[in-house]
Amino acid sequence: DPDRLVQCPYNKHHQIRACRFPYHIVKCRKQYPDVAKNLATCPFNARHLVPRTDLSSHAMNCKDKGLLEQDIVTQLYGHQREQMNTVSTWEAPPCEEDWEAETLEQSDSSFVW
């Protein structure tokens, strides 16, 4: 829901609509540099800012981790299926060379070094 309220990780008094949250984070990160250096960004969702000490615990339990892994698996298997089902429709262009005719023409002319 883009209109639900989300709490700012830099200032607990800030309540921001979810659709504006990424813009607000950038702004607040600059306003609160002391808080920002103690927070880390989740590798699965850039909207998750957690204390650096809790990052590994958060990464293990992040709800977006499963979604990302599922997307990766889906893309890998989908790409492999596409490669297996792809049949080449390439055809060689018609050849206009006639080597036999060329050798006959060359035998008529004398070759000089």
Order of alpha helices (4+ residues) and beta strands (2+ residues): beta-beta-alpha-alpha-beta-beta-alpha-alpha-alpha
